[in-house]
Amino acid sequence: MKGNGSISGKDMIFRADQIDLKSLDMQLEKHLSRVWSRNIEKQRPAEEWEIDLAKLDLMNVIAPGTYGTVYRATYDNQDVAALKIML
């Protein structure tokens, strides 16, 4: 088999007993911490029309349709109708 890059097949073999899992775990934790902090910075403020889905409780189907289904629901302890769109 012919290689396509500068890494040979020999360079890709590792012995499991020689891998420092603790060090890899620490590197992964550091990387994820940086990525998550960047994602928090990029979050935009909520739009006026956006809702908190944790406060929405779908109950029963009112009417199925071609593009979605209308549900009886409650949002923040108020009765509402919610449309679940089929994509």
C-alpha distance (Angstrom), angle and dihedral (degrees) to the residues before:
residue distance angle dihedral
M1 . . .
K2 3.78 . .
G3 3.82 118.8 .
N4 3.79 122.0 -128.2
G5 3.78 100.1 -155.2
S6 3.77 144.9 29.5
I7 3.83 92.7 -82.6
S8 3.76 113.6 89.2
G9 3.79 125.9 -152.0
K10 3.80 88.7 -107.4
D11 3.82 91.0 61.3
M12 3.82 91.5 55.0
I13 3.83 96.8 62.3
F14 3.80 117.7 96.7
R15 3.77 131.9 178.2
A16 3.79 110.6 -128.3
D17 3.81 92.9 -141.2
Q18 3.82 90.4 58.1
I19 3.80 97.8 53.5
D20 3.81 113.5 104.3
L21 3.80 99.4 -139.4
K22 3.80 93.7 177.3
S23 3.80 91.2 57.5
L24 3.83 91.8 46.1
D25 3.80 90.0 49.3
M26 3.82 91.3 51.8
Q27 3.82 91.2 48.6
L28 3.80 91.0 49.6
E29 3.81 91.8 48.4
K30 3.82 90.8 50.8
H31 3.81 91.8 47.9
L32 3.82 93.8 48.3
S33 3.79 90.6 47.6
R34 3.82 90.3 55.6
V35 3.81 92.6 46.0
W36 3.81 93.7 48.5
S37 3.80 92.8 47.9
R38 3.83 89.6 51.8
N39 3.81 90.6 50.2
I40 3.81 91.3 52.3
E41 3.81 90.3 52.3
K42 3.82 91.2 51.2
Q43 3.81 94.5 53.2
R44 3.76 111.3 115.9
P45 3.78 126.0 -145.1
A46 3.79 114.8 -90.7
E47 3.79 117.4 -95.8
E48 3.80 119.2 -118.0
W49 3.82 91.8 -108.8
E50 3.83 96.6 48.6
I51 3.81 119.5 104.0
D52 3.78 135.7 -158.7
L53 3.82 103.6 -106.3
A54 3.81 90.5 -157.2
K55 3.83 87.3 70.0
L56 3.83 93.7 51.5
D57 3.81 117.3 94.0
L58 3.83 115.1 -173.8
M59 3.79 111.2 -153.0
N60 3.80 119.4 171.4
V61 3.80 137.1 -12.7
I62 3.79 115.5 -96.0
A63 3.81 97.5 179.8
P64 3.81 136.0 -10.8
G65 3.79 116.5 -142.6
T66 3.78 143.4 179.0
Y67 3.81 95.2 -94.7
G68 3.78 100.9 28.9
T69 3.77 149.2 -31.0
V70 3.81 128.0 -88.3
Y71 3.81 114.6 -139.1
R72 3.77 133.5 -167.5
A73 3.78 103.7 -122.7
T74 3.77 145.5 159.1
Y75 3.76 125.1 -127.2
D76 3.76 118.8 -170.2
N77 3.85 89.0 -17.3
Q78 3.83 93.3 -52.0
D79 3.81 124.3 115.9
V80 3.80 110.7 -113.9
A81 3.79 140.9 161.4
A82 3.79 114.9 -120.5
L83 3.79 126.5 -163.5
K84 3.79 116.7 -147.5
I85 3.80 105.5 -160.4
M86 3.80 120.3 -144.7
L87 3.79 111.8 -137.7
